[in-house]
Amino acid sequence: MNRPFPFFVALRYIFAGKGNRYLSFVSLSSLIGMILGVLSLLVVLAVMNGFRSDLENRVLRLIPHAHINADTVIPD
């Protein structure tokens, strides 16, 4: 079983033995902190993307992309 080195080190510190409870607590709290940080970043990015698309739609309702004008009068 050939694992990448960073993955091996991460698993070693996450599942630290029962003899070193301080290391287990620190690794668990840092893992929870990283999970919360990534989760909050994803939520903020999703909200900002929604605000951007909503603002873009509101602006384009008022100011369209292009105006097309005819040189001559088109009969109805």
Biopython code that builds the backbone (N, CA, C, O; Angstrom):
import numpy as np
from Bio.PDB.StructureBuilder import StructureBuilder

atoms = [
    (1, "MET", "N", (0.849, -1.172, 0.000)),
    (1, "MET", "CA", (0.000, 0.000, 0.000)),
    (1, "MET", "C", (0.895, 1.236, 0.000)),
    (1, "MET", "O", (1.515, 1.559, 1.014)),
    (2, "ASN", "N", (0.960, 1.910, -1.113)),
    (2, "ASN", "CA", (1.828, 3.064, -1.283)),
    (2, "ASN", "C", (0.995, 4.337, -1.184)),
    (2, "ASN", "O", (0.257, 4.675, -2.110)),
    (3, "ARG", "N", (1.113, 5.045, -0.057)),
    (3, "ARG", "CA", (0.376, 6.293, 0.149)),
    (3, "ARG", "C", (1.311, 7.473, -0.047)),
    (3, "ARG", "O", (2.509, 7.376, 0.218)),
    (4, "PRO", "N", (0.758, 8.595, -0.513)),
    (4, "PRO", "CA", (1.574, 9.809, -0.580)),
    (4, "PRO", "C", (1.995, 10.241, 0.833)),
    (4, "PRO", "O", (1.271, 10.021, 1.804)),
    (5, "PHE", "N", (3.146, 10.841, 0.923)),
    (5, "PHE", "CA", (3.698, 11.210, 2.225)),
    (5, "PHE", "C", (2.819, 12.180, 3.011)),
    (5, "PHE", "O", (2.594, 11.935, 4.197)),
    (6, "PRO", "N", (2.303, 13.274, 2.423)),
    (6, "PRO", "CA", (1.456, 14.181, 3.214)),
    (6, "PRO", "C", (0.200, 13.493, 3.745)),
    (6, "PRO", "O", (-0.243, 13.777, 4.857)),
    (7, "PHE", "N", (-0.371, 12.594, 2.953)),
    (7, "PHE", "CA", (-1.550, 11.864, 3.405)),
    (7, "PHE", "C", (-1.206, 10.979, 4.597)),
    (7, "PHE", "O", (-1.984, 10.882, 5.546)),
    (8, "PHE", "N", (-0.057, 10.342, 4.552)),
    (8, "PHE", "CA", (0.399, 9.493, 5.653)),
    (8, "PHE", "C", (0.602, 10.302, 6.929)),
    (8, "PHE", "O", (0.193, 9.876, 8.009)),
    (9, "VAL", "N", (1.227, 11.456, 6.807)),
    (9, "VAL", "CA", (1.470, 12.305, 7.982)),
    (9, "VAL", "C", (0.150, 12.817, 8.552)),
    (9, "VAL", "O", (-0.022, 12.862, 9.770)),
    (10, "ALA", "N", (-0.780, 13.203, 7.680)),
    (10, "ALA", "CA", (-2.077, 13.692, 8.146)),
    (10, "ALA", "C", (-2.828, 12.604, 8.902)),
    (10, "ALA", "O", (-3.387, 12.861, 9.969)),
    (11, "LEU", "N", (-2.844, 11.405, 8.362)),
    (11, "LEU", "CA", (-3.523, 10.311, 9.055)),
    (11, "LEU", "C", (-2.851, 9.976, 10.378)),
    (11, "LEU", "O", (-3.519, 9.615, 11.347)),
    (12, "ARG", "N", (-1.557, 10.092, 10.416)),
    (12, "ARG", "CA", (-0.831, 9.788, 11.650)),
    (12, "ARG", "C", (-1.199, 10.759, 12.766)),
    (12, "ARG", "O", (-1.363, 10.348, 13.914)),
    (13, "TYR", "N", (-1.330, 12.045, 12.440)),
    (13, "TYR", "CA", (-1.650, 13.022, 13.470)),
    (13, "TYR", "C", (-3.137, 13.065, 13.795)),
    (13, "TYR", "O", (-3.516, 13.404, 14.917)),
    (14, "ILE", "N", (-3.987, 12.723, 12.824)),
    (14, "ILE", "CA", (-5.422, 12.706, 13.114)),
    (14, "ILE", "C", (-5.758, 11.554, 14.050)),
    (14, "ILE", "O", (-6.498, 11.727, 15.018)),
    (15, "PHE", "N", (-5.217, 10.392, 13.762)),
    (15, "PHE", "CA", (-5.492, 9.219, 14.583)),
    (15, "PHE", "C", (-4.308, 8.930, 15.500)),
    (15, "PHE", "O", (-3.739, 7.839, 15.475)),
    (16, "ALA", "N", (-3.948, 9.916, 16.302)),
    (16, "ALA", "CA", (-2.833, 9.739, 17.231)),
    (16, "ALA", "C", (-3.236, 8.719, 18.296)),
    (16, "ALA", "O", (-4.413, 8.573, 18.628)),
    (17, "GLY", "N", (-2.250, 8.032, 18.809)),
    (17, "GLY", "CA", (-2.513, 6.996, 19.797)),
    (17, "GLY", "C", (-3.116, 7.549, 21.082)),
    (17, "GLY", "O", (-3.091, 8.755, 21.327)),
    (18, "LYS", "N", (-3.655, 6.656, 21.892)),
    (18, "LYS", "CA", (-4.303, 7.076, 23.130)),
    (18, "LYS", "C", (-3.297, 7.566, 24.163)),
    (18, "LYS", "O", (-3.683, 8.209, 25.140)),
    (19, "GLY", "N", (-2.031, 7.277, 23.966)),
    (19, "GLY", "CA", (-1.019, 7.714, 24.914)),
    (19, "GLY", "C", (-0.782, 9.215, 24.868)),
    (19, "GLY", "O", (-0.352, 9.796, 25.865)),
    (20, "ASN", "N", (-1.051, 9.857, 23.738)),
    (20, "ASN", "CA", (-0.793, 11.284, 23.590)),
    (20, "ASN", "C", (-2.117, 12.003, 23.308)),
    (20, "ASN", "O", (-2.428, 12.316, 22.159)),
    (21, "ARG", "N", (-2.885, 12.257, 24.359)),
    (21, "ARG", "CA", (-4.199, 12.884, 24.191)),
    (21, "ARG", "C", (-4.088, 14.352, 23.794)),
    (21, "ARG", "O", (-4.975, 14.867, 23.113)),
    (22, "TYR", "N", (-3.028, 15.032, 24.200)),
    (22, "TYR", "CA", (-2.877, 16.438, 23.835)),
    (22, "TYR", "C", (-2.708, 16.578, 22.328)),
    (22, "TYR", "O", (-3.313, 17.462, 21.720)),
    (23, "LEU", "N", (-1.906, 15.731, 21.723)),
    (23, "LEU", "CA", (-1.702, 15.767, 20.278)),
    (23, "LEU", "C", (-2.996, 15.428, 19.546)),
    (23, "LEU", "O", (-3.293, 16.012, 18.503)),
    (24, "SER", "N", (-3.761, 14.492, 20.086)),
    (24, "SER", "CA", (-5.036, 14.134, 19.479)),
    (24, "SER", "C", (-6.012, 15.306, 19.549)),
    (24, "SER", "O", (-6.724, 15.574, 18.581)),
    (25, "PHE", "N", (-6.053, 16.008, 20.687)),
    (25, "PHE", "CA", (-6.943, 17.167, 20.837)),
    (25, "PHE", "C", (-6.548, 18.287, 19.884)),
    (25, "PHE", "O", (-7.408, 18.896, 19.247)),
    (26, "VAL", "N", (-5.261, 18.558, 19.784)),
    (26, "VAL", "CA", (-4.788, 19.627, 18.903)),
    (26, "VAL", "C", (-5.072, 19.278, 17.443)),
    (26, "VAL", "O", (-5.522, 20.134, 16.682)),
    (27, "SER", "N", (-4.821, 18.055, 17.054)),
    (27, "SER", "CA", (-5.065, 17.677, 15.663)),
    (27, "SER", "C", (-6.555, 17.695, 15.346)),
    (27, "SER", "O", (-6.944, 18.106, 14.254)),
    (28, "LEU", "N", (-7.384, 17.262, 16.270)),
    (28, "LEU", "CA", (-8.830, 17.285, 16.042)),
    (28, "LEU", "C", (-9.353, 18.715, 15.977)),
    (28, "LEU", "O", (-10.184, 19.031, 15.126)),
    (29, "SER", "N", (-8.876, 19.578, 16.862)),
    (29, "SER", "CA", (-9.343, 20.971, 16.835)),
    (29, "SER", "C", (-8.852, 21.695, 15.580)),
    (29, "SER", "O", (-9.580, 22.520, 15.028)),
    (30, "SER", "N", (-7.647, 21.406, 15.127)),
    (30, "SER", "CA", (-7.172, 22.041, 13.894)),
    (30, "SER", "C", (-7.926, 21.512, 12.679)),
    (30, "SER", "O", (-8.182, 22.265, 11.740)),
    (31, "LEU", "N", (-8.281, 20.245, 12.681)),
    (31, "LEU", "CA", (-9.074, 19.680, 11.593)),
    (31, "LEU", "C", (-10.459, 20.323, 11.553)),
    (31, "LEU", "O", (-10.950, 20.664, 10.476)),
    (32, "ILE", "N", (-11.084, 20.489, 12.696)),
    (32, "ILE", "CA", (-12.395, 21.151, 12.761)),
    (32, "ILE", "C", (-12.275, 22.601, 12.313)),
    (32, "ILE", "O", (-13.159, 23.106, 11.621)),
    (33, "GLY", "N", (-11.204, 23.272, 12.695)),
    (33, "GLY", "CA", (-10.992, 24.655, 12.261)),
    (33, "GLY", "C", (-10.836, 24.774, 10.758)),
    (33, "GLY", "O", (-11.384, 25.690, 10.145)),
    (34, "MET", "N", (-10.091, 23.853, 10.159)),
    (34, "MET", "CA", (-9.933, 23.885, 8.697)),
    (34, "MET", "C", (-11.252, 23.589, 7.994)),
    (34, "MET", "O", (-11.566, 24.205, 6.975)),
    (35, "ILE", "N", (-12.018, 22.656, 8.528)),
    (35, "ILE", "CA", (-13.318, 22.340, 7.927)),
    (35, "ILE", "C", (-14.240, 23.541, 7.999)),
    (35, "ILE", "O", (-14.904, 23.866, 7.014)),
    (36, "LEU", "N", (-14.295, 24.211, 9.148)),
    (36, "LEU", "CA", (-15.145, 25.398, 9.288)),
    (36, "LEU", "C", (-14.676, 26.533, 8.386)),
    (36, "LEU", "O", (-15.502, 27.252, 7.822)),
    (37, "GLY", "N", (-13.372, 26.704, 8.241)),
    (37, "GLY", "CA", (-12.844, 27.751, 7.375)),
    (37, "GLY", "C", (-13.198, 27.531, 5.915)),
    (37, "GLY", "O", (-13.610, 28.462, 5.223)),
    (38, "VAL", "N", (-13.038, 26.306, 5.447)),
    (38, "VAL", "CA", (-13.369, 25.998, 4.053)),
    (38, "VAL", "C", (-14.871, 26.117, 3.830)),
    (38, "VAL", "O", (-15.305, 26.612, 2.790)),
    (39, "LEU", "N", (-15.664, 25.668, 4.792)),
    (39, "LEU", "CA", (-17.114, 25.765, 4.672)),
    (39, "LEU", "C", (-17.572, 27.213, 4.609)),
    (39, "LEU", "O", (-18.422, 27.559, 3.789)),
    (40, "SER", "N", (-17.015, 28.067, 5.470)),
    (40, "SER", "CA", (-17.410, 29.479, 5.447)),
    (40, "SER", "C", (-16.957, 30.156, 4.155)),
    (40, "SER", "O", (-17.670, 31.011, 3.629)),
    (41, "LEU", "N", (-15.799, 29.794, 3.639)),
    (41, "LEU", "CA", (-15.335, 30.353, 2.368)),
    (41, "LEU", "C", (-16.262, 29.965, 1.224)),
    (41, "LEU", "O", (-16.570, 30.794, 0.367)),
    (42, "LEU", "N", (-16.707, 28.718, 1.202)),
    (42, "LEU", "CA", (-17.634, 28.279, 0.160)),
    (42, "LEU", "C", (-18.973, 29.002, 0.243)),
    (42, "LEU", "O", (-19.548, 29.372, -0.781)),
    (43, "VAL", "N", (-19.469, 29.203, 1.461)),
    (43, "VAL", "CA", (-20.746, 29.902, 1.627)),
    (43, "VAL", "C", (-20.624, 31.346, 1.168)),
    (43, "VAL", "O", (-21.503, 31.846, 0.468)),
    (44, "VAL", "N", (-19.550, 32.021, 1.551)),
    (44, "VAL", "CA", (-19.363, 33.422, 1.156)),
    (44, "VAL", "C", (-19.221, 33.544, -0.357)),
    (44, "VAL", "O", (-19.794, 34.456, -0.953)),
    (45, "LEU", "N", (-18.479, 32.656, -0.980)),
    (45, "LEU", "CA", (-18.332, 32.699, -2.438)),
    (45, "LEU", "C", (-19.664, 32.453, -3.142)),
    (45, "LEU", "O", (-19.953, 33.089, -4.155)),
    (46, "ALA", "N", (-20.469, 31.545, -2.621)),
    (46, "ALA", "CA", (-21.774, 31.281, -3.230)),
    (46, "ALA", "C", (-22.694, 32.487, -3.098)),
    (46, "ALA", "O", (-23.398, 32.838, -4.045)),
    (47, "VAL", "N", (-22.693, 33.121, -1.930)),
    (47, "VAL", "CA", (-23.539, 34.300, -1.725)),
    (47, "VAL", "C", (-23.080, 35.448, -2.611)),
    (47, "VAL", "O", (-23.910, 36.123, -3.220)),
    (48, "MET", "N", (-21.776, 35.681, -2.696)),
    (48, "MET", "CA", (-21.271, 36.769, -3.530)),
    (48, "MET", "C", (-21.567, 36.516, -5.009)),
    (48, "MET", "O", (-21.863, 37.458, -5.745)),
    (49, "ASN", "N", (-21.492, 35.274, -5.450)),
    (49, "ASN", "CA", (-21.816, 34.947, -6.835)),
    (49, "ASN", "C", (-23.298, 35.202, -7.107)),
    (49, "ASN", "O", (-23.654, 35.679, -8.184)),
    (50, "GLY", "N", (-24.153, 34.891, -6.153)),
    (50, "GLY", "CA", (-25.579, 35.171, -6.308)),
    (50, "GLY", "C", (-25.857, 36.659, -6.373)),
    (50, "GLY", "O", (-26.670, 37.101, -7.185)),
    (51, "PHE", "N", (-25.186, 37.448, -5.520)),
    (51, "PHE", "CA", (-25.362, 38.899, -5.556)),
    (51, "PHE", "C", (-24.871, 39.477, -6.878)),
    (51, "PHE", "O", (-25.487, 40.393, -7.422)),
    (52, "ARG", "N", (-23.771, 38.950, -7.394)),
    (52, "ARG", "CA", (-23.224, 39.459, -8.651)),
    (52, "ARG", "C", (-24.189, 39.201, -9.803)),
    (52, "ARG", "O", (-24.448, 40.094, -10.611)),
    (53, "SER", "N", (-24.718, 37.991, -9.879)),
    (53, "SER", "CA", (-25.632, 37.687, -10.985)),
    (53, "SER", "C", (-26.939, 38.457, -10.845)),
    (53, "SER", "O", (-27.519, 38.864, -11.852)),
    (54, "ASP", "N", (-27.412, 38.665, -9.624)),
    (54, "ASP", "CA", (-28.634, 39.444, -9.418)),
    (54, "ASP", "C", (-28.408, 40.899, -9.806)),
    (54, "ASP", "O", (-29.261, 41.501, -10.459)),
    (55, "LEU", "N", (-27.285, 41.466, -9.421)),
    (55, "LEU", "CA", (-26.971, 42.849, -9.781)),
    (55, "LEU", "C", (-26.809, 42.992, -11.292)),
    (55, "LEU", "O", (-27.267, 43.975, -11.875)),
    (56, "GLU", "N", (-26.165, 42.025, -11.921)),
    (56, "GLU", "CA", (-25.986, 42.063, -13.374)),
    (56, "GLU", "C", (-27.337, 42.021, -14.088)),
    (56, "GLU", "O", (-27.548, 42.748, -15.059)),
    (57, "ASN", "N", (-28.245, 41.181, -13.617)),
    (57, "ASN", "CA", (-29.578, 41.110, -14.231)),
    (57, "ASN", "C", (-30.345, 42.414, -14.053)),
    (57, "ASN", "O", (-31.036, 42.852, -14.972)),
    (58, "ARG", "N", (-30.235, 43.038, -12.890)),
    (58, "ARG", "CA", (-30.944, 44.302, -12.658)),
    (58, "ARG", "C", (-30.389, 45.423, -13.532)),
    (58, "ARG", "O", (-31.154, 46.233, -14.056)),
    (59, "VAL", "N", (-29.086, 45.478, -13.692)),
    (59, "VAL", "CA", (-28.477, 46.524, -14.521)),
    (59, "VAL", "C", (-28.836, 46.309, -15.985)),
    (59, "VAL", "O", (-29.133, 47.271, -16.694)),
    (60, "LEU", "N", (-28.814, 45.067, -16.444)),
    (60, "LEU", "CA", (-29.112, 44.796, -17.847)),
    (60, "LEU", "C", (-30.587, 45.010, -18.178)),
    (60, "LEU", "O", (-30.930, 45.206, -19.344)),
    (61, "ARG", "N", (-31.460, 44.976, -17.179)),
    (61, "ARG", "CA", (-32.850, 45.335, -17.440)),
    (61, "ARG", "C", (-32.978, 46.816, -17.752)),
    (61, "ARG", "O", (-33.812, 47.210, -18.568)),
    (62, "LEU", "N", (-32.163, 47.638, -17.111)),
    (62, "LEU", "CA", (-32.220, 49.084, -17.326)),
    (62, "LEU", "C", (-31.395, 49.514, -18.531)),
    (62, "LEU", "O", (-31.831, 50.360, -19.312)),
    (63, "ILE", "N", (-30.212, 48.941, -18.687)),
    (63, "ILE", "CA", (-29.299, 49.308, -19.774)),
    (63, "ILE", "C", (-29.020, 48.045, -20.582)),
    (63, "ILE", "O", (-28.230, 47.209, -20.144)),
    (64, "PRO", "N", (-29.644, 47.881, -21.749)),
    (64, "PRO", "CA", (-29.431, 46.652, -22.523)),
    (64, "PRO", "C", (-28.028, 46.602, -23.128)),
    (64, "PRO", "O", (-27.298, 47.593, -23.124)),
    (65, "HIS", "N", (-27.675, 45.442, -23.640)),
    (65, "HIS", "CA", (-26.365, 45.245, -24.255)),
    (65, "HIS", "C", (-26.194, 46.083, -25.514)),
    (65, "HIS", "O", (-25.122, 46.642, -25.748)),
    (66, "ALA", "N", (-27.245, 46.176, -26.328)),
    (66, "ALA", "CA", (-27.117, 46.873, -27.611)),
    (66, "ALA", "C", (-28.446, 47.539, -27.966)),
    (66, "ALA", "O", (-29.516, 47.091, -27.555)),
    (67, "HIS", "N", (-28.347, 48.621, -28.740)),
    (67, "HIS", "CA", (-29.508, 49.301, -29.304)),
    (67, "HIS", "C", (-29.441, 49.131, -30.813)),
    (67, "HIS", "O", (-28.404, 49.385, -31.426)),
    (68, "ILE", "N", (-30.540, 48.702, -31.410)),
    (68, "ILE", "CA", (-30.592, 48.531, -32.863)),
    (68, "ILE", "C", (-31.542, 49.581, -33.416)),
    (68, "ILE", "O", (-32.722, 49.612, -33.066)),
    (69, "ASN", "N", (-31.017, 50.441, -34.284)),
    (69, "ASN", "CA", (-31.807, 51.496, -34.915)),
    (69, "ASN", "C", (-31.785, 51.298, -36.423)),
    (69, "ASN", "O", (-30.748, 50.982, -37.006)),
    (70, "ALA", "N", (-32.941, 51.489, -37.043)),
    (70, "ALA", "CA", (-33.035, 51.367, -38.501)),
    (70, "ALA", "C", (-32.786, 52.723, -39.140)),
    (70, "ALA", "O", (-33.171, 53.754, -38.589)),
    (71, "ASP", "N", (-32.132, 52.723, -40.322)),
    (71, "ASP", "CA", (-31.901, 53.975, -41.049)),
    (71, "ASP", "C", (-33.184, 54.499, -41.685)),
    (71, "ASP", "O", (-33.379, 55.710, -41.795)),
    (72, "THR", "N", (-34.040, 53.602, -42.094)),
    (72, "THR", "CA", (-35.303, 54.008, -42.716)),
    (72, "THR", "C", (-36.459, 53.540, -41.849)),
    (72, "THR", "O", (-36.296, 52.699, -40.964)),
    (73, "VAL", "N", (-37.623, 54.100, -42.120)),
    (73, "VAL", "CA", (-38.815, 53.715, -41.368)),
    (73, "VAL", "C", (-39.302, 52.375, -41.894)),
    (73, "VAL", "O", (-39.445, 52.184, -43.102)),
    (74, "ILE", "N", (-39.549, 51.468, -40.997)),
    (74, "ILE", "CA", (-40.033, 50.146, -41.380)),
    (74, "ILE", "C", (-41.557, 50.174, -41.324)),
    (74, "ILE", "O", (-42.128, 50.470, -40.274)),
    (75, "PRO", "N", (-42.226, 49.869, -42.444)),
    (75, "PRO", "CA", (-43.701, 49.908, -42.428)),
    (75, "PRO", "C", (-44.265, 48.776, -41.579)),
    (75, "PRO", "O", (-43.714, 47.677, -41.519)),
    (76, "ASP", "N", (-45.375, 49.082, -40.930)),
    (76, "ASP", "CA", (-46.025, 48.069, -40.085)),
    (76, "ASP", "C", (-46.845, 47.109, -40.885)),
    (76, "ASP", "O", (-47.454, 46.199, -40.322)),
]
sb = StructureBuilder()
sb.init_structure("model")
sb.init_model(0)
sb.init_chain("A")
sb.init_seg("    ")
for serial, (resi, resn, name, xyz) in enumerate(atoms, 1):
    if name == "N":
        sb.init_residue(resn, " ", resi, " ")
    sb.init_atom(name, np.array(xyz, "f"), 0.0, 1.0, " ", f" {name:<3s}", serial, name[0])
structure = sb.get_structure()
